[in-house]
């Protein structure tokens, strides 16, 4: 790997995937030679074309739907799985067989992400696959495309950086890493998408970024993709006379993005059709949603268009049959997207919540409030003190109600619409003006579809050959629950304290850290580990034991239920241990318990895909 020519970056997106590369042999200093991989894919039955993006859609065709030679690719492929452009197009007419938003399902904490559940809610005769397997299919398609174009530099020999949302939990990160390993990627690093977007901006500036920002700047990265809204704050500092970038905060996981916008537009057209006496069933609404996505993208890409026709299959039609026609207008897109998702709100606004019904269908845990500007206000409000310990930063004024960005970088396909970027800037600068703070400036981003993949490839190159790096480490402080020893009391469970295992900002891949205390570990019988994370408690250090905390300070993560091997010990024995914790380069937190009595046992648990002992 050390002598490999290419550094690879993969954007594993909710709606599109992309692969970019840096040619290290032709790159020197800040002159980076970079390109993206054209991805061969089926665009219609029997027609293969190379496109810069691979749509993140997988179609499960009926056995009689296509002829045998309709689904051939330049490499051996599975005719029961169609990935890419044809899958997306076919799904508009037959949504019951379309797998979409697999990335959002991959980070759903309340489901078995390796179980065949997609498409959700389909009849028994329709095949299903897991979010994990869908992810493998997308990565395998990119691998095959790369290996076909570079047979002497196959992907398994190269260092590959795959991007994930900054807000991905450790289990989702581990799943992504496992999917990459499943297709043969041996040298893997995970990178947060907002950081990748900033790396792309740095690279595209060809060294000019140092003139566009200065010490004390706070860069807000607003990344709204197909399935998630990702918010990050990156501070510009100085070390030994050189500018440095430090990631100081990331937002919570917000399942809100282009998918929600497409559904909102579908409901607009559904009401329009209902007014004309046309009622749609569940699957027609899903087909309408996919059609609205294409119509929205067409309208936002061409300022000269005022309306785009939308077609959905009529009731009772088979694979090809009758259809219902309507149209989506530019005014409908503008009103629905701006007023519904980017309303003008005050800086003190917070996302609204509602009481949930006791019974609900299994589905994605979408954000209850669709207003991205309210989520942004809440994020900046929580991070008001995030820069107080950074060199070169003046403390925020006492009257500041939120952390005040000085620059904004947009990323994600949603922001290909210039009017949405302008709306966010207007709302943010209104908040700043209300507190007599200077307005934030917009950093110009190149090609929002490819920025994340390009930034990931640049990062992979910089890791090996040197270059600007964003310092950040873990985006949360992590804790494990420690059960208090107390007499049994009817109706009362033992109190839980939170032991700090990993401090905020611990560099991934660094040496393990160890709390100084001794603890008792129960072996040989079923136990559970409770883990917590915090994006706001930056001062806690390894070994700090919290007896109480505010409800909004710590969030409980997936617990791990397991039975630790007793070996020569008694079942249920409490073994005196010391703990040590490490965060791997793919973002997995690993906890190891080492016996005090000098035994050779090592008990390990990790935030992994199945919640089992690692």
Phi, psi and omega in degrees: 000325184299333180259010183291148185279327190250145170247127191250138173234131180237125172263110181263080190272167179291322182248338178216150170243152179210153177232128177236159181216154173245131176273100186292331180291332183257000181258142180210128180060232180266007175265096185258126176266115189220151176205173177247157183271122170292129187254109175297137180199158176288126177252341173200165181305123178081000183241119178249129176226156176266130180233153180292338181236150173250108178304135184276063180227142180230128183248136182251090189288154171291151184301330182259011187282326183230157173284161186302323184267010181280340191244022179286141177239170179297350177230167180295130185224166181267114182291350178269002180224119177246128181241141171106214189299313180296320178301314180297314182294318181293326181292337177298321182271332181227071186294341182295343181250011185256129173262121179224165178056033180301326181296321178293321177292330181296334181254015178282115187284346188256014179231166170274106188284356175252011178264148179286095185235358182246139354295146184284146171070023182271160176299162186299330184284350179271127178293154178227157174225170181271158173303323179297314180293324177298319178299318178299319180299317180296314180295321180296323178296317178295319177301312181297322178295316179294312183297327176294324180275336183226068185297338181265357176227063183296158187297331183289350178262354189253159171277125185241130174252120178252136184266149177222156174303145178300333184269003177302134177284166182303326180294318179293324176296317181295320177299317179298317178296319180294322178296319178296318178295325183296335179259012171099005177285117185261334185242086190248139170227139174260143182225138179291138186300316178299324176295319178300319179298320179289321175302319179298318178297316178301313182296316182295336181285347180052046177092348183283351182300331180291341176268344182268342176229164180215168180303132181101348178290146174239113182265122175265121175259118179250109186242107178244107181257206183290326186238341186224155168251120183244125181241131179222151175240128181233124183262145177262117180238184181227138177221118180052044175083358182246144178290141175232155176248130182233120175284119186252343181195148170229154180280170175288167181288116182243109181276081186205121182188211184299328178301317179297321181293320177297319179294321178299318178293324178297321178291327175299313180288328177299316178295323178297317179292320180298324178297336178264010177088011181253118178255141182250143174271184186301314185286330175292323177296321179294319177297321178296323179297315178296322179293324178294326178300312181295318180295319179299313180298322179295316181294319182286337180276341184230102183295344181278346181275139177252338181204152180226133179292147179231132183234135175229153180291143178278167181299140174082353180286147177273210184300323175231125183190213181294169182209159176247133185242139172211197179210153176249130183256160178298321180295323178294320177296314182299312183294315183293316185284314185287306185286330182277322187248340180228054181291154175282110182235169178278161181294338179273001179291150178225153180303138179279149176232159178223159176291132181270150176294149181294326180248136181210154175282151178293126180197183180288141180279068182299152173300139181287328180256122182279356185281102181297327180294328176289322176297323178295317178298318180295319180298310181294326178295321180291335187259022185304329181253019188293337184253009189293338181259006182270136179295139177089000182254134174275134180306143176300142177303148182301330182278356180293126181266354180205160176289131190261105177292149175253346180211153182229133173242124179264146176212160179103147184301333179302324185274009168295340174279108182305323184296333178285323174299315181298322181296315180297318179297319179297316181294313181298314181291336172294320176296316181295317180297324181294338178250021177057035176258150179295153181291152174278150178254154181265129175273131185281121180260149179257137172039086184296338178290328187249357187300318183293315178296319179295317179295324178294320178294319178299318178297317179299321178293316183295328178299325184267327189244002180088157181145178183298137178231144174269119178276136182201303185071204183295142182273355180224159165271136184244145184225156171240144180283136177241122184279132180285145174276118182208153178298152178295131178231126182305131175076008182232126176274154177303146179292150180247131171253155182252116179267124179289118178262317186230118180285160177301132175087006177299128183293132178294137182085002180280174182298148179300153176245154188221122172297148184281343187282162169261147178225165175259132181244126180274125182240158172081002176216160183300131178222171176226144174253127177255128181244150180226156176222152178219134176261359184242338180271084183274345186274344184293140182243165181304127180099346176297134182243112184270127177269331177208158181202159177289149185303325183271004181271320182240136175245132179282134181261183179302129175278158179246123176253128185201173170237117182279136185300126180272337183048246184270008182262167179285148174295130181085002179295142176261111185262131176288126185222161164250151183252151171218143184231147178215152174244119183285172181291345175260013171086013179272129177273125180243128181247129181238134175251129184242124184294142180290329186283007176085009178296161182277352183296150170222119179258124186238138169225155182210159170286089182244187192290332186246002182067029180248172177299135181276000000 
